[in-house]
Amino acid sequence: MTYGTALTALADPTRRLVFERLKSGPQAVGMIARGLPVSRPAVSQHLKVLKEAGLVTDRPEGTRRVYSVDPHGLGALRQWLDQFWDQALAEFQSEVERKAVERTSKEERDHK
């Protein structure tokens, strides 16, 4: 799975709702569909797309399938997002260090 596939899968608002329902733990389709503005078959189709994107896994439990978030599938997406976070933190650190140098230089000039 690539981060692009995950982003495409999560671009649909209903699919995001389906995915977000799984953050509390594994659930069967009926439970996931409860309260959503779409039918159980539609939820099943959204879960199929999420599974193909590597974001969820499923396992049989009696006559139903139980879905859960796939932590491995989130890895590529998280790695892609982390590059932006890492860059933002590096820029923030550079700015803090630059301000500290400026402050030290100003204090040294003021004491002369």
Backbone as XML, in Angstrom:
<?xml version="1.0"?>
<chain id="A" units="angstrom">
  <residue number="1" name="MET">
    <atom name="N" x="0.832" y="-1.173" z="0.000"/>
    <atom name="CA" x="0.000" y="0.000" z="0.000"/>
    <atom name="C" x="0.883" y="1.245" z="0.000"/>
  </residue>
  <residue number="2" name="THR">
    <atom name="N" x="0.434" y="2.242" z="-0.712"/>
    <atom name="CA" x="1.134" y="3.516" z="-0.711"/>
    <atom name="C" x="0.270" y="4.539" z="0.006"/>
  </residue>
  <residue number="3" name="TYR">
    <atom name="N" x="0.902" y="5.633" z="0.411"/>
    <atom name="CA" x="0.122" y="6.675" z="1.081"/>
    <atom name="C" x="-0.933" y="7.241" z="0.140"/>
  </residue>
  <residue number="4" name="GLY">
    <atom name="N" x="-0.651" y="7.270" z="-1.165"/>
    <atom name="CA" x="-1.621" y="7.783" z="-2.129"/>
    <atom name="C" x="-2.884" y="6.952" z="-2.149"/>
  </residue>
  <residue number="5" name="THR">
    <atom name="N" x="-2.741" y="5.650" z="-2.076"/>
    <atom name="CA" x="-3.890" y="4.753" z="-2.052"/>
    <atom name="C" x="-4.720" y="4.996" z="-0.795"/>
  </residue>
  <residue number="6" name="ALA">
    <atom name="N" x="-4.042" y="5.168" z="0.324"/>
    <atom name="CA" x="-4.742" y="5.425" z="1.588"/>
    <atom name="C" x="-5.468" y="6.761" z="1.539"/>
  </residue>
  <residue number="7" name="LEU">
    <atom name="N" x="-4.800" y="7.782" z="1.033"/>
    <atom name="CA" x="-5.437" y="9.099" z="0.943"/>
    <atom name="C" x="-6.656" y="9.066" z="0.024"/>
  </residue>
  <residue number="8" name="THR">
    <atom name="N" x="-6.534" y="8.362" z="-1.083"/>
    <atom name="CA" x="-7.659" y="8.237" z="-2.009"/>
    <atom name="C" x="-8.832" y="7.533" z="-1.328"/>
  </residue>
  <residue number="9" name="ALA">
    <atom name="N" x="-8.535" y="6.465" z="-0.612"/>
    <atom name="CA" x="-9.590" y="5.721" z="0.085"/>
    <atom name="C" x="-10.265" y="6.583" z="1.139"/>
  </residue>
  <residue number="10" name="LEU">
    <atom name="N" x="-9.493" y="7.400" z="1.830"/>
    <atom name="CA" x="-10.050" y="8.230" z="2.908"/>
    <atom name="C" x="-10.637" y="9.548" z="2.411"/>
  </residue>
  <residue number="11" name="ALA">
    <atom name="N" x="-10.554" y="9.804" z="1.117"/>
    <atom name="CA" x="-11.085" y="11.049" z="0.567"/>
    <atom name="C" x="-12.608" y="11.098" z="0.639"/>
  </residue>
  <residue number="12" name="ASP">
    <atom name="N" x="-13.239" y="9.965" z="0.621"/>
    <atom name="CA" x="-14.695" y="9.912" z="0.685"/>
    <atom name="C" x="-15.153" y="10.125" z="2.131"/>
  </residue>
  <residue number="13" name="PRO">
    <atom name="N" x="-16.031" y="11.109" z="2.385"/>
    <atom name="CA" x="-16.448" y="11.407" z="3.764"/>
    <atom name="C" x="-17.125" y="10.234" z="4.472"/>
  </residue>
  <residue number="14" name="THR">
    <atom name="N" x="-17.955" y="9.484" z="3.760"/>
    <atom name="CA" x="-18.619" y="8.338" z="4.392"/>
    <atom name="C" x="-17.608" y="7.265" z="4.729"/>
  </residue>
  <residue number="15" name="ARG">
    <atom name="N" x="-16.646" y="7.060" z="3.830"/>
    <atom name="CA" x="-15.611" y="6.055" z="4.081"/>
    <atom name="C" x="-14.782" y="6.446" z="5.298"/>
  </residue>
  <residue number="16" name="ARG">
    <atom name="N" x="-14.510" y="7.736" z="5.446"/>
    <atom name="CA" x="-13.772" y="8.194" z="6.640"/>
    <atom name="C" x="-14.568" y="7.894" z="7.900"/>
  </residue>
  <residue number="17" name="LEU">
    <atom name="N" x="-15.881" y="8.122" z="7.848"/>
    <atom name="CA" x="-16.715" y="7.804" z="9.019"/>
    <atom name="C" x="-16.638" y="6.326" z="9.360"/>
  </residue>
  <residue number="18" name="VAL">
    <atom name="N" x="-16.711" y="5.490" z="8.333"/>
    <atom name="CA" x="-16.606" y="4.039" z="8.542"/>
    <atom name="C" x="-15.263" y="3.713" z="9.187"/>
  </residue>
  <residue number="19" name="PHE">
    <atom name="N" x="-14.198" y="4.279" z="8.650"/>
    <atom name="CA" x="-12.858" y="4.028" z="9.179"/>
    <atom name="C" x="-12.739" y="4.514" z="10.622"/>
  </residue>
  <residue number="20" name="GLU">
    <atom name="N" x="-13.254" y="5.705" z="10.887"/>
    <atom name="CA" x="-13.165" y="6.279" z="12.241"/>
    <atom name="C" x="-13.928" y="5.451" z="13.261"/>
  </residue>
  <residue number="21" name="ARG">
    <atom name="N" x="-14.969" y="4.771" z="12.840"/>
    <atom name="CA" x="-15.714" y="3.914" z="13.765"/>
    <atom name="C" x="-14.855" y="2.773" z="14.300"/>
  </residue>
  <residue number="22" name="LEU">
    <atom name="N" x="-13.819" y="2.428" z="13.573"/>
    <atom name="CA" x="-12.966" y="1.307" z="13.982"/>
    <atom name="C" x="-11.879" y="1.706" z="14.971"/>
  </residue>
  <residue number="23" name="LYS">
    <atom name="N" x="-11.739" y="3.000" z="15.249"/>
    <atom name="CA" x="-10.671" y="3.400" z="16.175"/>
    <atom name="C" x="-10.918" y="2.896" z="17.593"/>
  </residue>
  <residue number="24" name="SER">
    <atom name="N" x="-12.167" y="2.591" z="17.923"/>
    <atom name="CA" x="-12.468" y="2.084" z="19.265"/>
    <atom name="C" x="-12.269" y="0.572" z="19.372"/>
  </residue>
  <residue number="25" name="GLY">
    <atom name="N" x="-11.983" y="-0.066" z="18.238"/>
    <atom name="CA" x="-11.724" y="-1.504" z="18.270"/>
    <atom name="C" x="-12.471" y="-2.240" z="17.174"/>
  </residue>
  <residue number="26" name="PRO">
    <atom name="N" x="-12.210" y="-3.539" z="17.059"/>
    <atom name="CA" x="-12.833" y="-4.360" z="16.007"/>
    <atom name="C" x="-14.353" y="-4.355" z="16.105"/>
  </residue>
  <residue number="27" name="GLN">
    <atom name="N" x="-14.986" y="-4.345" z="14.919"/>
    <atom name="CA" x="-16.449" y="-4.350" z="14.869"/>
    <atom name="C" x="-16.939" y="-5.073" z="13.624"/>
  </residue>
  <residue number="28" name="ALA">
    <atom name="N" x="-18.128" y="-5.625" z="13.749"/>
    <atom name="CA" x="-18.796" y="-6.242" z="12.605"/>
    <atom name="C" x="-19.494" y="-5.152" z="11.792"/>
  </residue>
  <residue number="29" name="VAL">
    <atom name="N" x="-19.828" y="-5.470" z="10.558"/>
    <atom name="CA" x="-20.438" y="-4.499" z="9.646"/>
    <atom name="C" x="-21.704" y="-3.895" z="10.240"/>
  </residue>
  <residue number="30" name="GLY">
    <atom name="N" x="-22.547" y="-4.716" z="10.841"/>
    <atom name="CA" x="-23.797" y="-4.214" z="11.414"/>
    <atom name="C" x="-23.567" y="-3.135" z="12.456"/>
  </residue>
  <residue number="31" name="MET">
    <atom name="N" x="-22.591" y="-3.337" z="13.292"/>
    <atom name="CA" x="-22.261" y="-2.360" z="14.329"/>
    <atom name="C" x="-21.691" y="-1.083" z="13.711"/>
  </residue>
  <residue number="32" name="ILE">
    <atom name="N" x="-20.833" y="-1.244" z="12.720"/>
    <atom name="CA" x="-20.243" y="-0.081" z="12.051"/>
    <atom name="C" x="-21.336" y="0.732" z="11.371"/>
  </residue>
  <residue number="33" name="ALA">
    <atom name="N" x="-22.287" y="0.039" z="10.729"/>
    <atom name="CA" x="-23.346" y="0.704" z="9.958"/>
    <atom name="C" x="-24.370" y="1.416" z="10.833"/>
  </residue>
  <residue number="34" name="ARG">
    <atom name="N" x="-24.475" y="1.008" z="12.087"/>
    <atom name="CA" x="-25.489" y="1.576" z="12.973"/>
    <atom name="C" x="-25.324" y="3.098" z="13.069"/>
  </residue>
  <residue number="35" name="GLY">
    <atom name="N" x="-26.391" y="3.812" z="12.704"/>
    <atom name="CA" x="-26.388" y="5.265" z="12.818"/>
    <atom name="C" x="-25.780" y="6.002" z="11.630"/>
  </residue>
  <residue number="36" name="LEU">
    <atom name="N" x="-25.210" y="5.263" z="10.684"/>
    <atom name="CA" x="-24.664" y="5.920" z="9.496"/>
    <atom name="C" x="-25.783" y="6.152" z="8.474"/>
  </residue>
  <residue number="37" name="PRO">
    <atom name="N" x="-25.625" y="7.168" z="7.634"/>
    <atom name="CA" x="-26.673" y="7.483" z="6.655"/>
    <atom name="C" x="-26.633" y="6.609" z="5.401"/>
  </residue>
  <residue number="38" name="VAL">
    <atom name="N" x="-25.998" y="5.445" z="5.486"/>
    <atom name="CA" x="-25.922" y="4.526" z="4.349"/>
    <atom name="C" x="-26.284" y="3.119" z="4.819"/>
  </residue>
  <residue number="39" name="SER">
    <atom name="N" x="-26.609" y="2.261" z="3.860"/>
    <atom name="CA" x="-27.023" y="0.892" z="4.167"/>
    <atom name="C" x="-25.841" y="0.012" z="4.562"/>
  </residue>
  <residue number="40" name="ARG">
    <atom name="N" x="-26.162" y="-1.132" z="5.132"/>
    <atom name="CA" x="-25.109" y="-2.100" z="5.468"/>
    <atom name="C" x="-24.329" y="-2.543" z="4.234"/>
  </residue>
  <residue number="41" name="PRO">
    <atom name="N" x="-25.015" y="-2.829" z="3.097"/>
    <atom name="CA" x="-24.239" y="-3.183" z="1.899"/>
    <atom name="C" x="-23.287" y="-2.064" z="1.470"/>
  </residue>
  <residue number="42" name="ALA">
    <atom name="N" x="-23.704" y="-0.815" z="1.628"/>
    <atom name="CA" x="-22.821" y="0.308" z="1.278"/>
    <atom name="C" x="-21.617" y="0.336" z="2.219"/>
  </residue>
  <residue number="43" name="VAL">
    <atom name="N" x="-21.847" y="0.092" z="3.494"/>
    <atom name="CA" x="-20.744" y="0.047" z="4.461"/>
    <atom name="C" x="-19.785" y="-1.079" z="4.084"/>
  </residue>
  <residue number="44" name="SER">
    <atom name="N" x="-20.318" y="-2.217" z="3.671"/>
    <atom name="CA" x="-19.479" y="-3.333" z="3.233"/>
    <atom name="C" x="-18.607" y="-2.930" z="2.050"/>
  </residue>
  <residue number="45" name="GLN">
    <atom name="N" x="-19.170" y="-2.181" z="1.126"/>
    <atom name="CA" x="-18.395" y="-1.715" z="-0.029"/>
    <atom name="C" x="-17.294" y="-0.742" z="0.408"/>
  </residue>
  <residue number="46" name="HIS">
    <atom name="N" x="-17.604" y="0.135" z="1.342"/>
    <atom name="CA" x="-16.584" y="1.059" z="1.855"/>
    <atom name="C" x="-15.472" y="0.285" z="2.561"/>
  </residue>
  <residue number="47" name="LEU">
    <atom name="N" x="-15.845" y="-0.731" z="3.315"/>
    <atom name="CA" x="-14.845" y="-1.553" z="3.992"/>
    <atom name="C" x="-13.969" y="-2.299" z="2.990"/>
  </residue>
  <residue number="48" name="LYS">
    <atom name="N" x="-14.562" y="-2.724" z="1.881"/>
    <atom name="CA" x="-13.790" y="-3.394" z="0.830"/>
    <atom name="C" x="-12.718" y="-2.450" z="0.285"/>
  </residue>
  <residue number="49" name="VAL">
    <atom name="N" x="-13.086" y="-1.197" z="0.033"/>
    <atom name="CA" x="-12.120" y="-0.218" z="-0.476"/>
    <atom name="C" x="-11.023" y="0.035" z="0.565"/>
  </residue>
  <residue number="50" name="LEU">
    <atom name="N" x="-11.421" y="0.173" z="1.829"/>
    <atom name="CA" x="-10.446" y="0.400" z="2.899"/>
    <atom name="C" x="-9.500" y="-0.793" z="3.034"/>
  </residue>
  <residue number="51" name="LYS">
    <atom name="N" x="-10.045" y="-1.986" z="2.865"/>
    <atom name="CA" x="-9.213" y="-3.194" z="2.940"/>
    <atom name="C" x="-8.234" y="-3.235" z="1.775"/>
  </residue>
  <residue number="52" name="GLU">
    <atom name="N" x="-8.701" y="-2.923" z="0.565"/>
    <atom name="CA" x="-7.825" y="-2.898" z="-0.611"/>
    <atom name="C" x="-6.729" y="-1.843" z="-0.467"/>
  </residue>
  <residue number="53" name="ALA">
    <atom name="N" x="-7.026" y="-0.770" z="0.264"/>
    <atom name="CA" x="-6.036" y="0.287" z="0.499"/>
    <atom name="C" x="-5.079" y="-0.081" z="1.629"/>
  </residue>
  <residue number="54" name="GLY">
    <atom name="N" x="-5.334" y="-1.211" z="2.290"/>
    <atom name="CA" x="-4.459" y="-1.660" z="3.363"/>
    <atom name="C" x="-4.718" y="-0.986" z="4.697"/>
  </residue>
  <residue number="55" name="LEU">
    <atom name="N" x="-5.874" y="-0.349" z="4.834"/>
    <atom name="CA" x="-6.165" y="0.381" z="6.073"/>
    <atom name="C" x="-6.938" y="-0.442" z="7.099"/>
  </residue>
  <residue number="56" name="VAL">
    <atom name="N" x="-7.620" y="-1.495" z="6.656"/>
    <atom name="CA" x="-8.338" y="-2.363" z="7.582"/>
    <atom name="C" x="-8.063" y="-3.820" z="7.250"/>
  </residue>
  <residue number="57" name="THR">
    <atom name="N" x="-8.250" y="-4.638" z="8.244"/>
    <atom name="CA" x="-8.190" y="-6.088" z="8.065"/>
    <atom name="C" x="-9.528" y="-6.648" z="8.524"/>
  </residue>
  <residue number="58" name="ASP">
    <atom name="N" x="-9.783" y="-7.873" z="8.142"/>
    <atom name="CA" x="-11.010" y="-8.528" z="8.604"/>
    <atom name="C" x="-10.705" y="-9.969" z="8.953"/>
  </residue>
  <residue number="59" name="ARG">
    <atom name="N" x="-11.583" y="-10.513" z="9.774"/>
    <atom name="CA" x="-11.448" y="-11.921" z="10.155"/>
    <atom name="C" x="-12.854" y="-12.492" z="10.323"/>
  </residue>
  <residue number="60" name="PRO">
    <atom name="N" x="-13.010" y="-13.748" z="10.001"/>
    <atom name="CA" x="-14.326" y="-14.360" z="10.187"/>
    <atom name="C" x="-14.599" y="-14.594" z="11.667"/>
  </residue>
  <residue number="61" name="GLU">
    <atom name="N" x="-15.833" y="-14.379" z="12.033"/>
    <atom name="CA" x="-16.284" y="-14.666" z="13.399"/>
    <atom name="C" x="-17.704" y="-15.219" z="13.271"/>
  </residue>
  <residue number="62" name="GLY">
    <atom name="N" x="-17.796" y="-16.527" z="13.245"/>
    <atom name="CA" x="-19.086" y="-17.157" z="12.974"/>
    <atom name="C" x="-19.501" y="-16.865" z="11.535"/>
  </residue>
  <residue number="63" name="THR">
    <atom name="N" x="-20.709" y="-16.318" z="11.378"/>
    <atom name="CA" x="-21.218" y="-16.021" z="10.033"/>
    <atom name="C" x="-20.942" y="-14.588" z="9.604"/>
  </residue>
  <residue number="64" name="ARG">
    <atom name="N" x="-20.247" y="-13.845" z="10.414"/>
    <atom name="CA" x="-19.974" y="-12.448" z="10.057"/>
    <atom name="C" x="-18.474" y="-12.200" z="9.991"/>
  </residue>
  <residue number="65" name="ARG">
    <atom name="N" x="-18.128" y="-11.043" z="9.477"/>
    <atom name="CA" x="-16.730" y="-10.613" z="9.404"/>
    <atom name="C" x="-16.554" y="-9.451" z="10.359"/>
  </residue>
  <residue number="66" name="VAL">
    <atom name="N" x="-15.447" y="-9.481" z="11.072"/>
    <atom name="CA" x="-15.134" y="-8.419" z="12.027"/>
    <atom name="C" x="-13.947" y="-7.643" z="11.458"/>
  </residue>
  <residue number="67" name="TYR">
    <atom name="N" x="-14.093" y="-6.328" z="11.404"/>
    <atom name="CA" x="-13.078" y="-5.448" z="10.817"/>
    <atom name="C" x="-12.342" y="-4.690" z="11.900"/>
  </residue>
  <residue number="68" name="SER">
    <atom name="N" x="-11.081" y="-4.406" z="11.618"/>
    <atom name="CA" x="-10.280" y="-3.594" z="12.529"/>
    <atom name="C" x="-9.268" y="-2.791" z="11.712"/>
  </residue>
  <residue number="69" name="VAL">
    <atom name="N" x="-8.760" y="-1.737" z="12.326"/>
    <atom name="CA" x="-7.735" y="-0.916" z="11.689"/>
    <atom name="C" x="-6.470" y="-1.754" z="11.566"/>
  </residue>
  <residue number="70" name="ASP">
    <atom name="N" x="-5.841" y="-1.683" z="10.413"/>
    <atom name="CA" x="-4.592" y="-2.396" z="10.191"/>
    <atom name="C" x="-3.427" y="-1.456" z="10.509"/>
  </residue>
  <residue number="71" name="PRO">
    <atom name="N" x="-2.739" y="-1.662" z="11.634"/>
    <atom name="CA" x="-1.642" y="-0.758" z="11.999"/>
    <atom name="C" x="-0.516" y="-0.742" z="10.971"/>
  </residue>
  <residue number="72" name="HIS">
    <atom name="N" x="-0.317" y="-1.859" z="10.272"/>
    <atom name="CA" x="0.731" y="-1.898" z="9.242"/>
    <atom name="C" x="0.352" y="-1.001" z="8.069"/>
  </residue>
  <residue number="73" name="GLY">
    <atom name="N" x="-0.923" y="-1.005" z="7.728"/>
    <atom name="CA" x="-1.390" y="-0.186" z="6.627"/>
    <atom name="C" x="-1.290" y="1.295" z="6.919"/>
  </residue>
  <residue number="74" name="LEU">
    <atom name="N" x="-1.422" y="1.650" z="8.173"/>
    <atom name="CA" x="-1.297" y="3.059" z="8.550"/>
    <atom name="C" x="0.156" y="3.526" z="8.492"/>
  </residue>
  <residue number="75" name="GLY">
    <atom name="N" x="1.082" y="2.586" z="8.495"/>
    <atom name="CA" x="2.507" y="2.924" z="8.512"/>
    <atom name="C" x="2.941" y="3.794" z="7.351"/>
  </residue>
  <residue number="76" name="ALA">
    <atom name="N" x="2.555" y="3.430" z="6.133"/>
    <atom name="CA" x="2.956" y="4.216" z="4.955"/>
    <atom name="C" x="2.362" y="5.614" z="5.012"/>
  </residue>
  <residue number="77" name="LEU">
    <atom name="N" x="1.110" y="5.699" z="5.433"/>
    <atom name="CA" x="0.453" y="7.005" z="5.540"/>
    <atom name="C" x="1.115" y="7.849" z="6.619"/>
  </residue>
  <residue number="78" name="ARG">
    <atom name="N" x="1.397" y="7.244" z="7.739"/>
    <atom name="CA" x="2.040" y="7.980" z="8.826"/>
    <atom name="C" x="3.453" y="8.421" z="8.442"/>
  </residue>
  <residue number="79" name="GLN">
    <atom name="N" x="4.180" y="7.561" z="7.775"/>
    <atom name="CA" x="5.536" y="7.905" z="7.342"/>
    <atom name="C" x="5.496" y="9.106" z="6.402"/>
  </residue>
  <residue number="80" name="TRP">
    <atom name="N" x="4.533" y="9.128" z="5.511"/>
    <atom name="CA" x="4.399" y="10.249" z="4.581"/>
    <atom name="C" x="4.070" y="11.536" z="5.335"/>
  </residue>
  <residue number="81" name="LEU">
    <atom name="N" x="3.143" y="11.451" z="6.297"/>
    <atom name="CA" x="2.782" y="12.630" z="7.087"/>
    <atom name="C" x="3.929" y="13.091" z="7.978"/>
  </residue>
  <residue number="82" name="ASP">
    <atom name="N" x="4.680" y="12.141" z="8.518"/>
    <atom name="CA" x="5.789" y="12.483" z="9.417"/>
    <atom name="C" x="6.862" y="13.317" z="8.739"/>
  </residue>
  <residue number="83" name="GLN">
    <atom name="N" x="7.039" y="13.140" z="7.435"/>
    <atom name="CA" x="8.056" y="13.939" z="6.755"/>
    <atom name="C" x="7.732" y="15.429" z="6.863"/>
  </residue>
  <residue number="84" name="PHE">
    <atom name="N" x="6.446" y="15.770" z="6.849"/>
    <atom name="CA" x="6.052" y="17.168" z="6.983"/>
    <atom name="C" x="6.257" y="17.640" z="8.421"/>
  </residue>
  <residue number="85" name="TRP">
    <atom name="N" x="5.934" y="16.786" z="9.363"/>
    <atom name="CA" x="6.107" y="17.112" z="10.769"/>
    <atom name="C" x="7.586" y="17.277" z="11.094"/>
  </residue>
  <residue number="86" name="ASP">
    <atom name="N" x="8.410" y="16.364" z="10.609"/>
    <atom name="CA" x="9.851" y="16.442" z="10.849"/>
    <atom name="C" x="10.417" y="17.740" z="10.286"/>
  </residue>
  <residue number="87" name="GLN">
    <atom name="N" x="9.975" y="18.110" z="9.095"/>
    <atom name="CA" x="10.450" y="19.349" z="8.475"/>
    <atom name="C" x="9.995" y="20.559" z="9.287"/>
  </residue>
  <residue number="88" name="ALA">
    <atom name="N" x="8.749" y="20.549" z="9.727"/>
    <atom name="CA" x="8.234" y="21.672" z="10.522"/>
    <atom name="C" x="9.010" y="21.802" z="11.831"/>
  </residue>
  <residue number="89" name="LEU">
    <atom name="N" x="9.305" y="20.685" z="12.477"/>
    <atom name="CA" x="10.075" y="20.736" z="13.727"/>
    <atom name="C" x="11.494" y="21.239" z="13.494"/>
  </residue>
  <residue number="90" name="ALA">
    <atom name="N" x="12.114" y="20.820" z="12.412"/>
    <atom name="CA" x="13.471" y="21.273" z="12.095"/>
    <atom name="C" x="13.476" y="22.778" z="11.842"/>
  </residue>
  <residue number="91" name="GLU">
    <atom name="N" x="12.480" y="23.278" z="11.132"/>
    <atom name="CA" x="12.394" y="24.716" z="10.876"/>
    <atom name="C" x="12.146" y="25.492" z="12.171"/>
  </residue>
  <residue number="92" name="PHE">
    <atom name="N" x="11.293" y="24.936" z="13.026"/>
    <atom name="CA" x="11.021" y="25.574" z="14.312"/>
    <atom name="C" x="12.299" y="25.639" z="15.147"/>
  </residue>
  <residue number="93" name="GLN">
    <atom name="N" x="13.047" y="24.538" z="15.198"/>
    <atom name="CA" x="14.296" y="24.510" z="15.955"/>
    <atom name="C" x="15.279" y="25.543" z="15.413"/>
  </residue>
  <residue number="94" name="SER">
    <atom name="N" x="15.394" y="25.646" z="14.108"/>
    <atom name="CA" x="16.290" y="26.633" z="13.500"/>
    <atom name="C" x="15.888" y="28.048" z="13.880"/>
  </residue>
  <residue number="95" name="GLU">
    <atom name="N" x="14.605" y="28.314" z="13.880"/>
    <atom name="CA" x="14.115" y="29.652" z="14.233"/>
    <atom name="C" x="14.392" y="29.965" z="15.702"/>
  </residue>
  <residue number="96" name="VAL">
    <atom name="N" x="14.172" y="29.005" z="16.574"/>
    <atom name="CA" x="14.455" y="29.205" z="18.004"/>
    <atom name="C" x="15.941" y="29.474" z="18.211"/>
  </residue>
  <residue number="97" name="GLU">
    <atom name="N" x="16.781" y="28.705" z="17.556"/>
    <atom name="CA" x="18.227" y="28.897" z="17.692"/>
    <atom name="C" x="18.654" y="30.254" z="17.133"/>
  </residue>
  <residue number="98" name="ARG">
    <atom name="N" x="18.058" y="30.668" z="16.013"/>
    <atom name="CA" x="18.382" y="31.963" z="15.424"/>
    <atom name="C" x="17.989" y="33.092" z="16.375"/>
  </residue>
  <residue number="99" name="LYS">
    <atom name="N" x="16.818" y="32.995" z="16.976"/>
    <atom name="CA" x="16.362" y="34.013" z="17.934"/>
    <atom name="C" x="17.272" y="34.058" z="19.158"/>
  </residue>
  <residue number="100" name="ALA">
    <atom name="N" x="17.727" y="32.893" z="19.616"/>
    <atom name="CA" x="18.624" y="32.844" z="20.777"/>
    <atom name="C" x="19.941" y="33.542" z="20.465"/>
  </residue>
  <residue number="101" name="VAL">
    <atom name="N" x="20.473" y="33.315" z="19.281"/>
    <atom name="CA" x="21.725" y="33.972" z="18.877"/>
    <atom name="C" x="21.507" y="35.483" z="18.797"/>
  </residue>
  <residue number="102" name="GLU">
    <atom name="N" x="20.395" y="35.898" z="18.203"/>
    <atom name="CA" x="20.091" y="37.337" z="18.107"/>
    <atom name="C" x="19.987" y="37.965" z="19.499"/>
  </residue>
  <residue number="103" name="ARG">
    <atom name="N" x="19.301" y="37.281" z="20.403"/>
    <atom name="CA" x="19.114" y="37.799" z="21.764"/>
    <atom name="C" x="20.460" y="37.914" z="22.477"/>
  </residue>
  <residue number="104" name="THR">
    <atom name="N" x="21.302" y="36.897" z="22.336"/>
    <atom name="CA" x="22.624" y="36.920" z="22.966"/>
    <atom name="C" x="23.459" y="38.063" z="22.391"/>
  </residue>
  <residue number="105" name="SER">
    <atom name="N" x="23.430" y="38.224" z="21.079"/>
    <atom name="CA" x="24.186" y="39.309" z="20.435"/>
    <atom name="C" x="23.694" y="40.667" z="20.910"/>
  </residue>
  <residue number="106" name="LYS">
    <atom name="N" x="22.394" y="40.836" z="21.028"/>
    <atom name="CA" x="21.823" y="42.108" z="21.483"/>
    <atom name="C" x="22.235" y="42.392" z="22.927"/>
  </residue>
  <residue number="107" name="GLU">
    <atom name="N" x="22.181" y="41.358" z="23.783"/>
    <atom name="CA" x="22.566" y="41.539" z="25.182"/>
    <atom name="C" x="24.034" y="41.912" z="25.287"/>
  </residue>
  <residue number="108" name="GLU">
    <atom name="N" x="24.891" y="41.308" z="24.466"/>
    <atom name="CA" x="26.312" y="41.636" z="24.486"/>
    <atom name="C" x="26.538" y="43.075" z="24.034"/>
  </residue>
  <residue number="109" name="ARG">
    <atom name="N" x="25.813" y="43.530" z="23.027"/>
    <atom name="CA" x="25.945" y="44.925" z="22.560"/>
    <atom name="C" x="25.445" y="45.904" z="23.621"/>
  </residue>
  <residue number="110" name="ASP">
    <atom name="N" x="24.374" y="45.538" z="24.305"/>
    <atom name="CA" x="23.794" y="46.420" z="25.314"/>
    <atom name="C" x="24.708" y="46.599" z="26.530"/>
  </residue>
  <residue number="111" name="HIS">
    <atom name="N" x="25.533" y="45.586" z="26.805"/>
    <atom name="CA" x="26.435" y="45.641" z="27.958"/>
    <atom name="C" x="27.747" y="46.361" z="27.659"/>
  </residue>
  <residue number="112" name="LYS">
    <atom name="N" x="27.967" y="46.754" z="26.437"/>
    <atom name="CA" x="29.210" y="47.434" z="26.064"/>
    <atom name="C" x="29.092" y="48.899" z="26.263"/>
  </residue>
</chain>
